[in-house]
């Protein structure tokens, strides 16, 4: 049995560099796709709300779209997506959220996807992703 050595000061940094050097596919997506380009298409599917009305602040819509990308890439259900975001550092990094931040629950993910479907935006958005991905392959 291998004995665990004491954790060094830079172990997390070395581990992250190793992941980067292994060409993490999520890092590559963030490198080649400008996610903000999708905001105008995404925003068409949602009603503008007044933040002074109250309630929990909405998650960023582009970040939520990236959640749907994760679902497609890894074939995840809404419940499993919530779990994986909570569990995987690479998912949090891809989404641009800190590991201690609140993550969208399965119902929020479902509602977001249904809103895009209702306004027939989801196909348009994923076709834009396909075009961008084909133009700039990994």
Buried (B, 14 or more C-beta within 10 A) or exposed (E): EEEEEEEEEEEEEEEBEEBEEEEBEBBEBBEEBEBEEBEEBBEEBBEEEEEEEEEEEEBBBBBBBBBBBBBEEEEBEBEBBBBBBEEBEBBBBBBEBEEEEEBBBBEBBBBBBEBBEEBEBBEBBBEBBEEBEEEEEE
